[in-house]
Amino acid sequence: MDAAIPRGADRAPVWPQGFVGSITHTDRLVAAAVAPSGAYSGLGIDVESWMSDPAAEDVIPQIDFGHELTLLTRALPVSRARAATILFSAKEALYKALAPRAGRFFGFDEAALITVIPGADSSAATGSAELTLELQNDLCPTLPRGLRVGAQVAWDDQGVESLVVTPPEALTEGPVSPS
């Protein structure tokens, strides 16, 4: 299929009918992912370079709502700044996956990190984890408070990459656990 991908009023890509997708970029990487909407109800990707300690401390009040960084730093062998970058990236990927369905902007405070499962052989330098984010508010009738969505994260010495995919039934049959 050959199709233009225009931007909507919110600057997000407007995918062709029958498709979901996401784009992301940093100074080191540009990526896009697209899938048939029959396979997924939402798709979000994000890539971030590691935040410096001062940048992370500036961002933390906007992304962490009590326990999330503690949960990450206890489960993963990463610094506070790297945990903040991972949390930011996972929530950004969640936003990209769910915002088209929600039909509105929602903030990082509307999803809370509730579980972290480290990947095998994860270290401070490289690793992966499976995160579970839980909606704290109703975003729309098919994205209710309490809905749980999995996020896959992977990191290396340059930064972190995050992926959130929701199967079609995720928006009609209740909570979704990460797979």
C-alpha positions in Angstrom: 0.0 0.0 0.0 1.3 3.4 -0.9 -0.2 6.2 1.3 0.7 9.6 2.7 0.8 9.9 6.5 -0.5 13.4 7.3 -0.3 14.9 10.8 -3.4 15.7 12.8 -4.2 18.9 14.7 -2.2 17.4 17.7 0.8 16.7 15.3 0.3 12.9 15.7 0.4 10.8 12.5 -3.0 10.0 11.0 -2.7 6.4 9.8 -4.7 5.1 6.8 -8.1 3.4 7.6 -7.4 -0.2 8.8 -4.0 0.5 10.3 -2.4 1.5 13.6 1.1 2.8 14.0 3.6 4.9 15.8 6.7 6.9 15.0 9.7 7.9 17.1 13.0 9.6 16.8 16.1 10.9 18.6 19.4 12.2 17.4 20.5 8.6 17.0 17.5 6.7 15.6 14.3 7.2 13.6 11.7 4.3 13.6 8.2 3.6 12.6 5.9 0.6 13.2 2.6 0.0 11.4 0.2 -3.0 11.7 -3.3 -3.9 10.5 -5.8 -2.7 13.0 -7.4 -6.2 13.0 -4.2 -7.4 14.6 -3.8 -4.7 17.2 -6.0 -2.0 18.7 -3.0 0.1 19.6 0.7 0.4 18.8 3.2 2.7 20.4 6.9 2.9 20.1 9.4 5.3 21.7 13.1 5.7 21.8 15.0 7.9 24.2 18.6 8.8 24.8 19.6 8.6 28.4 18.7 11.6 30.5 21.5 13.3 32.5 21.0 13.4 36.2 19.8 17.1 36.3 17.4 16.5 33.3 16.0 13.4 35.0 15.4 15.3 38.3 13.5 18.0 36.3 11.3 15.4 34.7 10.7 13.1 37.6 7.9 15.2 39.1 6.0 15.0 35.8 6.3 11.2 35.4 6.6 9.6 38.9 3.6 9.6 41.2 4.9 8.1 44.4 6.4 4.7 43.9 7.3 4.1 40.3 11.0 5.0 40.3 11.5 3.1 43.5 9.8 0.1 41.9 12.2 0.4 38.8 15.4 0.9 40.8 14.6 -2.0 43.1 13.9 -4.4 40.2 16.5 -3.2 37.6 20.2 -2.6 37.9 20.0 1.0 36.7 20.6 4.4 38.1 17.8 6.8 39.1 18.3 8.9 35.9 18.1 5.7 33.8 15.0 4.5 35.6 13.4 7.9 34.9 14.3 7.6 31.2 12.8 4.1 31.1 9.6 5.3 32.9 9.3 8.3 30.6 9.8 6.1 27.5 7.3 3.4 28.6 4.6 6.0 29.3 5.3 7.8 26.1 4.8 4.5 24.2 1.6 3.9 26.1 0.3 7.3 25.2 1.1 6.7 21.5 -0.7 3.3 21.6 -3.9 4.6 23.4 -4.3 8.3 22.5 -5.9 7.6 19.1 -8.6 5.4 20.8 -9.0 7.8 23.7 -9.5 10.7 21.3 -7.8 13.1 23.7 -4.6 14.1 25.4 -3.9 12.4 28.6 -1.0 13.0 31.0 1.6 10.7 32.5 -0.3 10.8 35.8 -3.1 8.8 34.2 -1.1 5.6 34.1 0.9 4.1 36.9 3.7 1.5 36.8 2.6 -1.5 38.9 5.0 -4.3 38.0 8.5 -4.8 36.6 9.8 -8.1 35.4 13.5 -7.9 34.5 14.7 -9.7 31.5 17.3 -12.5 31.8 20.9 -11.2 31.9 19.9 -7.5 32.4 22.7 -5.3 33.5 23.2 -1.5 33.9 24.7 -1.5 30.4 22.2 -3.6 28.5 18.9 -5.3 29.3 15.2 -5.6 29.0 12.2 -5.7 31.1 8.5 -6.2 30.9 6.5 -3.5 32.6 2.8 -3.3 33.5 1.1 0.1 33.4 -2.4 0.6 34.9 -4.8 3.4 33.9 -5.7 5.6 36.8 -8.7 7.2 35.1 -11.3 6.4 32.5 -9.8 7.6 29.2 -12.9 6.6 27.3 -15.5 3.9 27.6 -13.2 1.2 26.1 -10.2 2.4 28.1 -11.4 2.2 31.7 -9.7 2.9 34.9 -7.8 -0.2 36.0 -7.0 -1.4 32.5 -3.5 -3.0 32.6 -1.3 -2.7 29.6 2.1 -4.3 29.1 5.2 -2.4 27.9 8.4 -4.0 26.7 11.6 -2.0 27.3 15.1 -2.6 26.2 18.2 -0.6 26.8 21.9 -0.3 25.9 24.6 2.2 26.5 22.9 4.8 24.2 19.4 4.8 25.6 16.1 2.9 25.9 13.5 1.7 23.4 9.9 0.9 24.4 7.0 -0.9 22.8 3.3 -1.1 23.7 0.9 -3.2 21.6 -2.7 -3.9 22.6 -4.6 -6.7 20.9 -8.1 -5.9 19.6 -9.8 -7.5 22.6 -7.8 -5.3 24.9 -10.2 -2.5 24.4 -13.4 -4.5 24.9 -12.7 -7.3 27.4 -11.0 -5.6 30.3 -7.4 -5.7 31.7 -4.5 -6.9 29.5 -1.4 -8.5 31.1 1.9 -8.1 29.3 2.8 -11.2 27.3 
